[in-house]
Amino acid sequence: MSTNAGVNWTWINNGLGSLDVTALESNNGILYAGTYYDGAFRSTNNGGNWSYIGLTDKHLMGFAFPSTNVIIAGCCDGIFRSTNNGIDWTSVGAGVSLGCENTFLLTYGTNVFVTSCGNVYMSTNSGNNWIQKNQGLGSNLITDLMISGNYIFAGSVSSSVWRRTLSEIIGIQNISTEVPKEFKLYQNYPNPINPATKIKFEIAPLMSKIPIQSGRGVGEARGVFTTLKIYNVAGCEIQTLVNETLQPGTYEVTFNGNDIPSGIYFYKLSTGDFTETRKMMLIK
């Protein structure tokens, strides 16, 4: 620890000893340290003392804090969550491809981003569900993330830095963990709008033709490539709200009509064989 901008340093290893620290974060005045297969630790006095809070035998790579009393830890073995200051941990990494050491976590409000094995994922509900956010990155190996201004930046191996607007990447929210039985597009609310509205839709499972274990069905659910686009009365596309592969679930996205004139508009949900269009009115 340094209290004078790095001129002098004090060793604050009481409780950590000579462990290899691979992750270090702070939240609400509490420090969190992750180690190389020796667990996670917490300090409430600026590193004067450290207390063990679980996750032994995990190579911890980062922490995120999407809401009060929620800690999300990332490692090569998965994504884990604690809601009681690290006393208990639950695996919440379903849908995230893990297995390498390029794991990095980033918190933005109630959203959590994680990079793992070159992929970027986002959760809007403390890790209950994860959405892959690789659109535009191609096959580049992403190892780092940061947020500045209205952009999220992704650092890659041998391919420099990429960026995407925050409004685009966090515009879609997974609002339910229940799996819908059918595809559905709801009427936007409020309608008429001035200038913003929310559009809710449901993505049902598609079943692959690959058999899975006996007694568990004839296939396995897979992601669905989904688009949600806004059109004017002439049929011209004016904005794309969703353009990515989504796991089965219920989603909500915000449309803002600040930059378009008053009038009647249409929004269309497309998911392969399913399409549905609804009408909305913008009044300024």
C-alpha positions in Angstrom: 0.0 0.0 0.0 1.1 3.5 -0.8 -0.3 6.7 0.8 1.9 9.2 -1.2 1.3 8.3 -4.9 3.9 5.5 -4.9 6.8 7.3 -3.4 6.8 4.8 -0.5 5.2 1.4 -0.1 4.2 -0.7 2.9 3.8 -4.4 2.8 0.2 -5.3 4.0 0.4 -9.1 4.0 -1.1 -9.8 7.5 -3.3 -12.8 6.7 -2.0 -13.2 3.2 1.6 -14.2 3.9 3.5 -14.9 0.7 0.4 -16.0 -1.3 0.3 -15.2 -5.0 -2.3 -12.4 -5.4 -3.9 -12.5 -8.9 -6.9 -10.2 -8.4 -7.3 -7.1 -6.3 -10.5 -4.9 -6.1 -12.2 -2.5 -3.7 -15.9 -1.9 -3.1 -17.5 0.4 -0.5 -14.2 0.7 1.5 -13.6 -3.1 1.5 -10.6 -4.7 -0.3 -10.9 -8.1 -1.9 -7.9 -10.2 -2.9 -8.0 -13.3 -5.1 -5.1 -15.7 -5.1 -3.6 -18.5 -7.2 -5.5 -21.5 -5.9 -5.5 -20.4 -2.3 -8.9 -18.7 -2.1 -10.3 -15.2 -1.7 -9.6 -12.8 1.1 -11.2 -9.6 2.4 -9.9 -6.6 4.4 -12.0 -4.0 6.1 -9.1 -1.9 7.4 -7.2 -0.9 4.2 -5.2 -4.1 4.1 -4.1 -4.1 7.8 -5.7 -7.6 8.2 -7.1 -10.1 5.7 -9.8 -12.7 6.3 -10.3 -15.8 4.2 -13.8 -15.9 2.5 -13.7 -19.1 0.5 -13.1 -20.4 -3.0 -10.1 -22.6 -2.2 -8.5 -24.4 -5.2 -9.6 -21.6 -7.6 -7.3 -19.4 -9.6 -9.2 -16.1 -9.1 -8.9 -13.5 -11.8 -11.3 -10.7 -10.8 -14.3 -9.5 -8.8 -17.4 -7.5 -9.7 -20.0 -5.9 -7.4 -23.3 -5.4 -9.3 -25.4 -4.5 -6.3 -25.3 -4.3 -2.5 -24.0 -7.4 -0.8 -23.4 -9.2 -4.1 -19.9 -10.3 -5.0 -19.1 -12.0 -8.3 -15.8 -13.8 -8.6 -14.3 -15.1 -11.9 -11.7 -17.7 -12.3 -10.6 -20.4 -14.7 -13.1 -22.8 -13.1 -16.2 -20.7 -13.4 -18.1 -17.7 -12.3 -19.2 -17.7 -8.6 -21.5 -15.4 -6.6 -21.9 -14.6 -2.9 -24.7 -12.7 -1.3 -23.5 -12.9 2.3 -20.0 -11.3 2.2 -18.3 -14.5 1.0 -19.6 -16.9 3.6 -21.3 -19.0 0.9 -20.6 -19.2 -2.9 -22.8 -20.4 -5.7 -21.8 -21.2 -9.3 -23.5 -18.8 -11.7 -21.4 -19.4 -14.8 -23.9 -21.3 -16.9 -23.7 -20.1 -20.5 -20.1 -18.7 -20.2 -17.4 -20.6 -22.0 -14.5 -21.0 -19.5 -11.3 -22.9 -19.4 -8.4 -20.5 -19.8 -6.7 -17.8 -17.8 -7.8 -14.8 -19.8 -10.7 -14.0 -17.5 -11.5 -10.4 -16.6 -14.5 -8.9 -14.8 -15.9 -5.4 -15.1 -18.8 -3.7 -13.3 -21.0 -1.0 -14.8 -23.9 -0.1 -12.6 -25.9 -3.3 -12.2 -24.3 -4.9 -15.3 -21.3 -7.3 -15.1 -19.0 -8.0 -18.1 -16.6 -10.9 -18.2 -14.1 -11.9 -20.8 -13.1 -15.6 -20.9 -11.3 -17.5 -23.6 -11.5 -14.5 -25.9 -15.3 -14.0 -25.6 -17.2 -11.2 -24.0 -20.3 -11.8 -21.9 -22.7 -9.6 -20.0 -25.1 -10.2 -17.2 -27.9 -7.8 -16.1 -29.1 -9.8 -13.2 -26.1 -10.6 -11.0 -25.0 -13.6 -13.0 -28.4 -15.4 -13.3 -28.1 -15.2 -17.1 -25.3 -14.3 -19.4 -25.5 -12.8 -23.0 -22.6 -13.2 -25.3 -21.5 -9.8 -26.7 -18.9 -10.6 -29.4 -20.6 -8.9 -32.3 -18.0 -7.1 -34.4 -15.0 -8.6 -32.6 -14.7 -11.5 -35.0 -12.2 -14.2 -33.8 -10.0 -11.7 -31.9 -8.8 -12.9 -28.5 -10.2 -10.3 -26.0 -8.2 -10.1 -22.7 -9.2 -6.8 -21.1 -12.1 -4.4 -20.8 -12.6 -0.8 -19.7 -15.3 1.9 -19.8 -14.6 5.5 -20.6 -17.3 8.1 -21.5 -20.0 6.6 -23.6 -17.9 3.6 -24.8 -16.7 0.2 -23.6 -13.2 -0.7 -24.9 -11.9 -4.2 -25.5 -8.2 -5.0 -25.6 -7.1 -7.9 -27.8 -4.1 -10.1 -28.5 -2.4 -8.9 -31.7 -5.4 -6.9 -32.9 -5.2 -3.7 -30.9 -8.3 -2.1 -29.3 -12.0 -2.2 -30.1 -14.8 -0.1 -28.9 -18.6 -0.1 -28.8 -21.1 2.4 -27.4 -22.5 1.5 -24.0 -26.1 2.3 -25.1 -25.8 -0.3 -27.8 -24.3 -3.1 -25.7 -26.4 -2.7 -22.5 -29.6 -1.7 -24.2 -31.1 -5.2 -24.0 -32.0 -6.6 -20.6 -32.8 -10.2 -19.6 -35.7 -9.7 -17.2 -36.8 -13.2 -16.4 -35.1 -16.6 -15.7 -38.1 -18.6 -16.8 -37.9 -20.2 -20.2 -40.9 -19.2 -22.5 -42.9 -21.8 -24.3 -43.2 -19.7 -27.5 -41.8 -16.7 -29.3 -43.7 -13.5 -28.6 -43.5 -9.7 -29.2 -45.3 -7.5 -26.8 -46.9 -4.1 -27.4 -44.4 -1.3 -26.4 -45.1 0.7 -23.2 -45.8 3.5 -23.0 -47.5 4.1 -26.3 -47.7 6.8 -27.6 -44.1 7.5 -26.7 -42.4 10.8 -25.8 -39.5 10.2 -26.4 -38.7 6.7 -25.0 -40.4 3.4 -24.7 -39.7 -0.2 -23.6 -40.2 -3.2 -25.9 -40.5 -6.7 -24.4 -40.2 -10.0 -26.2 -39.8 -13.7 -25.5 -37.3 -16.1 -27.1 -38.4 -19.8 -26.9 -35.9 -22.7 -27.0 -34.8 -24.2 -30.3 -33.8 -27.9 -30.0 -30.6 -29.1 -31.7 -30.6 -32.5 -33.4 -27.7 -33.7 -31.3 -29.0 -36.4 -28.9 -28.2 -35.9 -25.2 -28.2 -38.3 -22.3 -31.0 -40.8 -22.1 -34.0 -39.6 -20.1 -33.2 -35.9 -20.6 -34.9 -35.3 -23.9 -34.1 -35.6 -27.6 -31.9 -32.6 -28.0 -30.5 -29.6 -26.2 -31.6 -25.9 -26.2 -29.4 -23.6 -28.2 -29.2 -19.9 -28.8 -31.4 -18.1 -31.4 -30.2 -15.4 -33.7 -32.5 -12.5 -33.1 -33.1 -9.1 -34.7 -35.4 -6.3 -33.5 -35.6 -3.4 -35.9 -37.5 -0.1 -36.2 -39.1 1.0 -39.5 -41.0 4.1 -40.6 -44.3 4.1 -42.5 -42.4 3.9 -45.9 -40.8 0.6 -44.8 -37.3 2.1 -44.4 -35.2 0.7 -41.5 -34.2 3.5 -39.2 -32.7 1.7 -36.2 -31.6 -1.8 -35.1 -32.1 -2.5 -31.4 -31.1 -6.2 -31.3 -28.8 -8.1 -33.7 -27.3 -11.0 -31.9 -27.7 -14.6 -30.7 -29.9 -14.8 -27.5 -30.5 -17.7 -25.1 -34.1 -18.6 -24.4 -35.7 -16.0 -22.0 -37.7 -12.8 -21.7 -36.0 -9.6 -22.8 -36.6 -5.9 -22.7 -35.0 -3.2 -24.7 -35.4 0.6 -24.7 -36.1 2.6 -27.9 -35.4 6.4 -27.8 -37.1 8.5 -30.5 -35.2 11.7 -29.7 -33.6 11.9 -33.1 -36.6 11.1 -35.3 -39.8 13.1 -36.0 -43.2 12.5 -34.6 -45.3 9.9 -36.5 -46.2 6.2 -36.7 -43.4 3.6 -36.6 -43.3 -0.2 -36.7 -41.0 -2.6 -34.8 -40.3 -6.1 -36.1 -38.9 -9.1 -34.2 -37.3 -11.8 -36.4 -35.9 -15.1 -35.1 -35.5 -17.4 -38.2 -38.9 -18.9 -38.8 -40.7 -16.5 -36.5 -41.5 -12.8 -37.3 -43.9 -10.4 -35.7 -44.5 -6.7 -36.2 -46.3 -4.1 -34.1 -47.1 -0.5 -34.4 -46.2 2.4 -32.2 -46.7 6.2 -32.2 -44.2 8.9 -31.4 -45.5 12.2 -30.2 -43.3 15.2 -29.3 
